[in-house]
Amino acid sequence: MKKYRIEGLDCPKCAAKLEDQLKRSGVDARIDFSSSTLIIDGQTFEEVEEVIHKHSPEITLLESPDVEKDLPIKELVKLLFSGVLFFIALVFSPFIHGNNELLEYGLFVTAYLVAGGNTVLKAFRNLFKGDLFDESFLMTVATMGAFAIHELPEAVAVMIFYSLGELLEAIALRKSRRSVKELIDLRAEEVNQIIDGQLRTVPASQIQPGDRFVVKPGERIPIDGLVNSGSTWIDKSLLTGESSPVPVKEGDIVLAGTINKSGVIEVTASTNLQKSYTSRMLELVEEGTSRKSNRERFITRFSKLYTPTVVSIATAIAVFPPLLFGGGFSDWVHKALILLVISCPCALVISVPLSYFVGIGKASREGILFKGSNYLESLGKIDSIFIDKTGTLTKGKLEISQIETSGRYDKRELLEYAA
């Protein structure tokens, strides 16, 4: 199984569509939209990249799964420029309307293309591939229809707000991904390996089972292993929440991610970095978004029927009322375009998974890990919580405050049985 980073996906529906295309092409693939990760089994990077470029040339595949995409500064600048141009067009539109319509259209169309050029291009690409019913198609049809009936400000405003929503979505996802990764990526970068009786600092990724290394006080244990010599106290709080250090000695197992508090210990690695405790923990949480909640599974199924239904209703609104009841076609076309704009499925499809993932990211910043949105959803069904964390929430000095009896036992008998 190999992991790659994938960039350019707009929403979970796009991820599901690309995953289907890869599977139809013979690639055993799974895409985790929330963590921007492509997981494949059996194929090479070049083979998968070729399939992706054929079906979705706007999507980029990166060999390193840990590459973090920079903040979308370019998209933000384009959006700001489009907004300024749109404002100028609105201010001068009353003066040039009717007198210089070429200039009026030029200002509005330029603002429109700067903000939504990629959306329009994607819609036409999908059109030639026979894939009509997505959010790019709806936005393009609705806004171009607005241009056709000379509702220029509405067309540009819709595209700007749509692009702004996508930008905010990308920023929110990026912050959540970083929060999760910063909390649980406890892997050490370097190891003090014993080579020919000498200590040498090497990358942690080079350590293999059987290699010996030394961990000094204050250092994080880099790889799971067995203590050969020495004794110390280990801080496991980052892994287990245990506030008090625990003693380890020769023959004890130590886990990656824990911190050596006192003595020097020599450890024999029992695994490598990729299979160590912290790496498995990181993998569990990163792939946790594949454990979908019931709401996420429902919205994914619903979105496949939603867009064709909306397009059909909009077409019926534009065509049938003028034929059956009379009236101008332009009025009903306008109403149909309004329906297309307000019914764009992107916000609907992204709202559920994004809310869960942002929730997981927020919890990560507070030191709480969720291994999937289904677990986060389960919290809504909890009505009572029982906690005992001796030394943290309690003092470890328990006493009976009250005894309540039910049935034939009195308080003394109940106390005797409890004792």
C-alpha positions in Angstrom: 0.0 0.0 0.0 1.4 3.4 -1.0 0.3 6.9 -0.1 0.4 10.0 -2.2 -0.7 13.6 -1.7 -3.4 14.8 -4.1 -4.1 18.5 -4.8 -6.8 20.2 -6.8 -9.9 18.4 -5.5 -12.8 20.8 -4.9 -15.2 18.8 -2.9 -16.0 15.2 -1.7 -18.1 14.6 -4.8 -15.1 15.3 -7.0 -13.0 13.0 -4.9 -15.6 10.2 -5.2 -15.8 10.8 -9.0 -12.0 10.5 -9.4 -11.9 7.4 -7.3 -14.5 5.8 -9.5 -12.5 6.8 -12.6 -9.4 5.2 -11.2 -11.1 2.0 -10.3 -12.7 1.7 -13.8 -9.1 2.1 -15.1 -8.0 -0.8 -13.0 -6.3 1.1 -10.2 -7.1 -0.1 -6.7 -7.4 3.3 -5.2 -9.0 5.1 -2.2 -9.1 8.9 -1.9 -9.5 10.6 1.5 -10.7 14.1 0.6 -10.2 15.5 4.1 -6.5 14.7 4.3 -5.9 15.0 0.5 -4.4 11.5 0.4 -4.5 8.9 -2.4 -4.0 5.4 -1.2 -3.2 2.8 -3.8 -2.2 -0.9 -3.9 -0.1 -2.5 -6.7 0.3 0.3 -9.2 3.3 2.7 -9.6 3.2 6.4 -9.2 3.7 7.0 -12.9 0.8 4.7 -13.9 -1.6 6.4 -11.5 -0.4 9.9 -12.5 -1.1 9.0 -16.2 -4.7 7.9 -15.4 -5.3 11.0 -13.3 -3.9 13.3 -16.0 -6.1 11.7 -18.6 -9.4 12.1 -16.7 -8.7 15.2 -14.5 -5.7 17.2 -15.8 -6.4 20.0 -13.3 -5.5 17.6 -10.4 -1.9 17.2 -9.2 -0.4 14.1 -7.7 2.6 14.5 -5.3 4.9 11.6 -4.3 5.3 12.7 -0.7 2.1 12.3 1.3 3.5 14.8 3.8 3.8 17.8 1.4 1.5 20.6 2.7 0.1 22.9 0.1 0.8 26.6 0.7 -1.9 29.0 1.5 -3.9 29.8 -1.7 -2.3 33.3 -2.0 -2.7 33.3 -5.8 -6.4 32.5 -5.6 -6.8 35.2 -2.9 -5.1 37.9 -5.0 -7.2 36.9 -8.0 -10.4 37.2 -5.9 -9.4 40.6 -4.6 -8.6 41.9 -8.0 -11.9 40.6 -9.3 -13.7 42.2 -6.4 -12.1 45.6 -7.1 -12.9 45.3 -10.8 -16.4 44.4 -10.0 -16.8 47.4 -7.7 -15.4 49.7 -10.4 -17.9 48.2 -12.9 -20.8 48.8 -10.5 -19.9 52.4 -9.9 -19.5 53.3 -13.6 -22.2 51.1 -15.0 -25.0 53.7 -14.7 -22.9 56.1 -16.7 -21.8 53.8 -19.5 -24.9 51.6 -19.8 -26.5 52.3 -23.1 -23.7 54.6 -24.2 -20.8 52.3 -24.2 -22.0 48.7 -23.6 -18.8 47.2 -25.0 -16.8 48.8 -22.1 -19.6 47.8 -19.6 -19.5 44.2 -20.7 -15.6 44.3 -20.8 -15.4 45.3 -17.1 -18.0 42.7 -15.9 -16.7 39.9 -18.1 -13.1 40.5 -17.0 -14.1 40.4 -13.3 -16.1 37.3 -14.0 -13.3 35.4 -15.8 -10.7 36.4 -13.1 -12.9 35.0 -10.3 -14.4 32.0 -12.1 -12.3 31.2 -15.1 -11.2 27.9 -13.7 -14.8 27.0 -12.9 -15.9 27.7 -16.5 -12.9 25.8 -17.9 -13.7 22.8 -15.7 -17.3 22.9 -16.8 -16.4 22.8 -20.5 -13.9 20.0 -19.9 -16.5 17.9 -18.1 -19.0 18.7 -20.9 -16.7 17.1 -23.5 -16.3 14.1 -21.2 -20.1 13.7 -21.0 -20.1 14.7 -17.3 -22.7 17.5 -17.0 -24.2 17.4 -13.6 -21.7 19.0 -11.2 -21.4 22.3 -9.4 -19.1 23.8 -12.1 -21.8 23.1 -14.8 -24.6 24.6 -12.7 -22.6 27.8 -11.9 -21.5 28.2 -15.5 -25.0 27.8 -17.0 -26.6 30.0 -14.4 -24.1 32.9 -14.7 -23.9 32.7 -18.5 -27.6 32.7 -18.6 -27.5 35.9 -16.4 -25.2 37.5 -18.9 -27.6 36.5 -21.7 -30.5 38.4 -20.1 -28.2 41.3 -19.3 -28.1 40.7 -15.5 -24.3 41.4 -15.5 -23.8 42.3 -11.8 -25.7 39.2 -10.7 -23.6 36.9 -12.9 -20.3 38.3 -11.6 -21.4 38.5 -7.9 -22.5 34.8 -8.0 -19.2 33.7 -9.3 -17.2 35.8 -6.9 -19.2 34.5 -3.9 -18.9 31.0 -5.2 -15.1 31.3 -5.5 -14.8 33.0 -2.1 -16.7 30.0 -0.6 -14.3 27.5 -2.2 -11.3 29.6 -0.9 -12.6 29.6 2.7 -13.3 25.9 2.4 -9.7 25.3 1.3 -8.3 27.4 4.2 -10.5 25.7 6.8 -9.5 22.2 5.6 -5.8 23.2 5.6 -6.0 24.5 9.2 -7.8 21.4 10.4 -5.3 19.1 8.7 -2.4 20.9 10.2 -4.0 20.9 13.7 -4.4 17.1 13.5 -0.9 16.5 12.2 0.8 18.8 14.7 -0.8 17.0 17.6 -0.1 13.4 16.7 3.1 13.6 14.6 5.3 12.8 17.5 8.0 11.1 15.5 11.6 12.0 16.2 13.7 13.2 13.2 17.1 11.8 14.3 18.4 8.8 16.3 21.7 8.3 18.2 22.5 4.9 16.6 25.3 2.6 17.9 27.5 1.7 14.9 30.8 -0.2 15.6 30.7 0.9 19.2 30.3 4.5 18.3 27.3 6.9 18.6 26.3 8.4 15.2 23.3 10.6 14.6 21.3 9.2 11.7 17.8 9.9 10.3 15.1 7.9 12.1 13.9 6.5 8.8 17.2 4.5 8.5 16.6 2.5 11.7 15.6 -1.2 11.1 14.6 -3.9 13.6 17.6 -5.1 15.6 19.5 -1.8 15.4 20.7 -0.4 18.7 20.4 3.3 19.7 20.8 5.5 22.8 18.1 7.8 24.2 19.4 10.6 26.5 17.4 12.4 29.2 14.9 14.9 27.7 14.9 13.1 24.3 11.8 11.5 22.6 12.1 7.8 22.0 12.2 7.6 18.2 11.3 3.9 17.5 9.5 1.1 19.5 12.1 -1.1 21.1 13.4 -3.2 24.1 15.6 -1.7 26.8 19.0 -3.4 26.7 20.6 -1.5 29.6 19.9 1.4 31.9 16.8 2.5 33.7 14.8 5.7 33.6 11.4 7.3 34.0 9.2 7.6 30.9 6.6 10.3 30.3 3.7 8.7 28.4 1.3 11.7 28.7 1.3 12.5 25.0 0.2 9.0 24.1 -1.9 7.8 27.0 -2.8 10.9 29.0 -1.1 9.4 32.1 0.2 12.4 34.0 2.8 10.6 36.1 6.1 9.2 34.6 6.5 5.4 34.7 9.7 3.5 35.5 11.4 1.3 32.9 14.4 -0.9 33.2 16.3 -3.5 31.3 13.9 -5.9 29.4 11.0 -3.4 29.4 9.3 -2.3 26.2 9.4 1.4 25.3 7.2 3.1 22.7 8.0 5.8 20.1 6.7 9.2 21.1 7.3 8.9 24.8 9.9 11.1 26.5 12.9 9.9 28.5 12.8 12.0 31.7 16.0 10.9 33.7 18.6 8.3 32.9 20.4 7.2 29.7 19.0 4.0 28.2 20.2 1.7 25.3 17.4 0.3 23.2 17.1 -2.3 20.5 14.6 -1.4 17.8 11.7 -3.8 17.4 10.4 -2.2 14.3 11.1 0.6 11.8 9.8 4.2 11.7 6.9 3.4 9.4 5.5 0.7 11.7 6.3 2.4 15.0 3.5 3.3 17.5 3.4 7.0 16.6 3.3 6.3 12.8 0.4 3.9 13.3 -1.4 6.4 15.4 -0.8 9.1 12.8 -2.1 6.8 10.1 -5.2 5.9 12.1 -6.2 9.5 12.6 -5.4 10.6 9.0 -7.4 7.8 7.6 -10.1 8.3 10.3 -12.1 10.4 7.9 -12.8 7.2 5.9 -15.0 6.1 8.8 -17.9 8.1 7.7 -20.9 9.1 9.8 -24.4 8.2 8.7 -25.1 11.8 7.6 -22.0 11.8 5.4 -23.0 8.5 3.7 -26.5 9.8 3.1 -25.4 13.2 1.6 -23.0 11.3 -0.7 -25.8 9.2 -2.1 -28.2 12.1 -2.2 -25.9 14.4 -4.2 -25.9 11.9 -7.1 -29.6 12.4 -7.6 -29.8 16.0 -6.5 -28.1 17.8 -9.4 -29.9 16.1 -12.2 -33.2 16.7 -10.4 -32.5 20.4 -10.0 -31.5 20.8 -13.6 -34.7 19.1 -14.7 -36.9 21.3 -12.5 -35.1 24.4 -13.8 -35.6 23.4 -17.4 -39.3 22.7 -16.7 -39.6 26.2 -15.1 -38.0 27.9 -18.1 -40.1 26.0 -20.8 -43.5 24.9 -19.6 -45.1 28.0 -17.9 -44.7 30.3 -20.9 -46.2 27.6 -23.2 -49.0 26.7 -20.9 -49.9 30.0 -19.3 -48.4 32.6 -21.6 -45.9 35.3 -20.6 -42.4 36.2 -21.7 -39.8 33.5 -21.8 -37.1 35.8 -20.3 -39.0 36.1 -17.0 -39.2 32.4 -16.6 -35.7 31.8 -17.8 -34.6 34.3 -15.1 -36.5 32.3 -12.5 -34.9 29.1 -13.7 -31.4 30.6 -13.5 -32.1 31.8 -9.9 -33.1 28.2 -9.0 -29.8 26.9 -10.5 -27.8 29.4 -8.5 -29.4 28.8 -5.1 -29.5 25.0 -5.7 -25.7 24.6 -6.4 -24.9 21.3 -4.6 -21.3 22.2 -3.7 -22.2 23.9 -0.4 -24.6 21.1 0.4 -22.1 18.3 -0.3 -19.2 19.9 1.4 -21.1 21.2 4.5 -21.5 17.9 6.2 -18.0 16.4 5.8 -16.3 19.8 6.3 -18.2 20.4 9.6 -17.0 17.0 10.9 -13.4 17.5 9.8 -13.3 21.0 11.3 -14.7 19.6 14.5 -11.9 16.9 14.5 -9.3 19.7 13.8 -10.7 21.9 16.6 -10.6 19.0 19.0 -7.0 18.2 18.0 -6.0 21.8 19.0 -7.5 21.0 22.4 -5.5 17.7 22.7 -8.4 15.4 21.9 -8.1 12.8 19.1 -11.1 11.4 17.1 -10.3 8.5 14.8 -13.3 9.3 12.5 -16.4 11.4 12.1 -18.6 8.5 13.1 -17.1 8.7 16.6 -17.6 12.5 16.7 -21.3 11.9 15.7 -21.7 9.5 18.5 -21.1 12.2 21.1 -24.5 13.7 20.2 -26.1 10.6 21.6 -24.4 10.7 25.0 -26.4 11.8 28.0 -24.1 10.7 30.8 -20.3 10.6 31.2 -18.4 8.7 33.9 -14.8 9.7 34.4 -12.1 8.6 36.9 -8.6 10.0 36.3 -6.9 9.7 39.6 -4.5 12.5 40.2 -5.9 14.7 37.5 -9.6 15.0 38.0 -9.6 13.4 41.5 -7.2 13.4 44.5 -7.2 9.6 44.9 -8.9 10.0 48.4 -12.3 8.6 47.9 -15.1 8.5 50.6 -18.7 7.5 50.6 -20.9 10.6 50.5 -24.3 9.0 50.3 -26.0 5.5 50.1 -29.3 5.0 48.3 -31.1 1.7 48.7 -33.8 0.0 46.7 -35.7 -3.2 47.5 -35.1 -5.4 50.6 -31.5 -4.4 51.5 -30.9 -1.8 54.1 -27.9 0.6 54.0 -25.7 -1.5 56.2 -26.2 -4.7 54.2 -25.5 -2.8 51.0 -22.3 -1.3 52.4 -21.2 -4.8 53.5 -21.7 -6.2 50.0 -19.9 -3.2 48.4 -17.0 -3.7 50.8 
